[in-house]
Amino acid sequence: MHSAHTTPDALAGCEVLVIDAIRASVTIAVALRNGARAIVPAFSAAEAREKAAQLRAARPHDRILLGGERGGVMIEGFDLDNSPARYTQEAVQGATIVFTTSNGTAGLLLASKAARIIVASFVNLSAVVHAVASTPRPVHILCCGTRSDISLDDCLVGGALVQRLRALGREPTSDDAPIAARRIYEHACALGPDGLHAAMRESRGGRNLVLLGLAHDVALCSTIDAAPCVPVFDAASGEITLAM
């Protein structure tokens, strides 16, 4: 479902897979996979700066970094943007990263009443499917979109999740959105080895990154299982960490 079509109460007690396919979900997975201690999502740049200042005061010996974007580019005064390629082991090892993006962080906070909130993308597709395949709780796939608009890139990841979870015996129980997303994903895959990447480039997020000279980010965001891990957002602590 699209984030504009649900509420925190509707997601309460469920497993929620939050997708911001280009690029927040990917950057979070890559950062944690490369050794970041935690990601702390924030709604705005101002809130991110405030949270970073509080963490630095409380934990003066820890590495606290600011990461995120507005309009696809790094926010002034931040340490990192939203390009997963920048979140190397050397850059993030052991760090807590306060992170804000145009859409992804809002999606995480929308799911705050869920039993478990997992950050999903193509780069950690198999790990996420494995994590929720046998849960007795309802599983919701939450596409962040672009503000109130649907995003093709998020739908592609959502469709891949639907396809794999159906293969494991879980059937969609909501409206036709899961079927539509699955068909979009399968159509892209049927176009050949580059079909999925081409569809991601065709999305609004993909087109914007190409215009910014960041086509390599689109390629990474289209690569299945490039960063196999399960990032889990704990709304109580406000941190995203790797599932144990």
N, C-alpha and C positions, 0 to 999 in steps of 0.2 A: 504494500500500500504506500501511497505518497504521504509524507509527513503532514500535509495540510488536511488530510482526510481522517485524522485520528486525534486522540487526546491522551494525556497521561493516564487517566482513569481507565480508558479502554485497553491499555497495555499492562495494567497492574497484574502482577502475579504470573506473567507470561515470560517466555524467552523471546527477546527482541534482537534481530540482526539488523544493525544500522549500517546503511550503505551511503557513502559519498565517494563514488568510484573514481572521480577525477577532482581532487586527489587526496582528500583528507584521510579516508580509510586506508589508503595505500601508505601514506606517509606515517601514520600511526603504527601500522604493522611493521614497516621497515625500521622505524626508530627503535621499537621494542626488540625486534629481532637482532638489531645491531648493538644491543646492550643498554639502551636507555632504562633508567630505573622505573620511571613512570611518566605518563602524559597527563597533564591537568587541563581539561578543556575550559575555555572561557567564552562568553558571548561576544565580547567586544575587545578592542585593543586596550581601552582604558581599564577594563576589568582584568585583562591579562597582566598589565603592568602592576596593578594593585596586588594581585595574587602573587606575582613574582617577588614583589617587595616584602610581602608578609612571609613568604617561604625563606627568603634570604635572611630576614631578621630572626626567624625561628630556628633555622638550620644554617648557621654561618659557614660551616665547613663543607656544605654540599654544593654541587654544581647545579645552578638554577639557570635555565636558558629560556628565552622567549622565542617562540616560533609561530608562524602563521602568515596569512596574506589577506589583502583586500584588492579586488580587481585582478587577481592572479599574480600580484607582485608583492614582494616583501614589505612589511610595515616598517616605517622609519623607526630606527632605534632598536629593532629586533635583531636577534642573533641569527635566525634562520627564517627561510620563507616556507612555502608549502611544497617544495620540490622534493620528492622522496630521495632523489639522487644526492641531495645535500646532507641527508641524515646518515652519514657513514659511521662506522664503528669509532673512528678517530674523533668525529665531531660530537657524538652523543653518549659514549660509553659512561655509564654510571650517573648520567645527568637526569634531573627532573625537568621536563619541558612543559612550560605553560603555553598552551596552544589555542589559537583562535583562527577560524576560517569563515568564509562567507556563509556556508550552509551546514557543514558537517557537525560542528560543535553544537549547533541548535538542535539537530536531530538527536544527538546523544542525550541532551538535557530533557528533551520531550519524553524520552523513555524512562525517566527517573524512577517510576513506580514499578518497573518490571522486576521479576524475580532474578533475571540475569540479562545483561546488556552486552552484546558481542559486536565488535567492529568487523564488518565483512567487506570483502572486495575480491577481485580475481586473484590477487597475489596470495591470499590465504584461503582460497575457496575450499579445498579438500579438508583442511584442518577445521574450518567452521562447520562444514557438513557433519564431520565425524563427531564434533562436540555436541551437536543437538539431535543427532539421528535417533537416539533412543530415549530422549526425555519424555516423561509423561505429560509435561506442560504444553499448552498451545505454543506454536512458534509463529511469530510475526516477522515479516520481512519489511523493514521500514526504509523506503527510498527517500533520501533527503531532498532531492530535486534542486532547483534553483529558485529560491524564495517560494512562491506559490506555484511554480511551473514544474511539470514533469521533465525529467532529464533522461535522454536515451541511454547514457552511460550507466546510470543507476539501474534502469530497467534491464539492461543486458546482464548485469551481475545478479539482479533479482531473478531473472529467468533461469540462469544457470543454477542458482540455489533451488528453485522450484523443481527443475528437471532432476537434479541429483536426489533431493529429498523424496520425490515421488518414486524414484527407482528403489528407494529403501522402504517404501510402503506408507509414506506419509502423504495424504491427499489434501489439496487445498479445500478450505471450507468457507471461504469468503466469497466475494463477487468474482467477476471474470478477470480481474487484474493479474492474478498469478498465471492464468492461461495465456493472456496476452503477452506477458513478459517472457514466458517460456517460448512462445512461438517467435518472438522477436530474436531471442538468443539463438534458437535453432536455425532460423533463417540466415543469420549472420554466419554461423558455423558452416552451413551448407554451401556457402559461396567459395569455400576453399581455405587453404592454410592461412591466408591473410584476411579472411572475411571478418573475423572478430576485431582485429586491429583496425580495419577499414571502417567498421561501424563505430568504433570508439572515436576515431578521428572525425567522423561525420557528426558526432554529437556537438551540442553547443559548447560544452566544456572542452572537448577535443579541438574544435575549431579555434577557440580562444587561445589555447596553449600553442597551437601551431603558429598563430599570428604573433605570439610573444616570443617565438623562437624556442619553444619548449616541447617540440615534437617528441623528443626522447622520453619525456615524462608520460606522454600518451602510450608509447610503446611499453613502458614498464607497467603502467596501470592495466594494460591488456594482457599481461603475461600470467597465465594461470600457475599458481603455487610457487611464485618467485620468492615469497617470504612466508613460508609455512609456520603459522603461529596463531594463537587465539587471544586477541586483546579483549579484556573484559573491563567494562566501566563500572566502578563501584560508586553509586550516587552518594552514599553516606560519606565516604572519604573524599570524593571528587577526583579520584585518580583512575586512570586506565593502566592496568598492568597485565602481564602475561598470565593466563590461566595456569594454575599449578597442576 
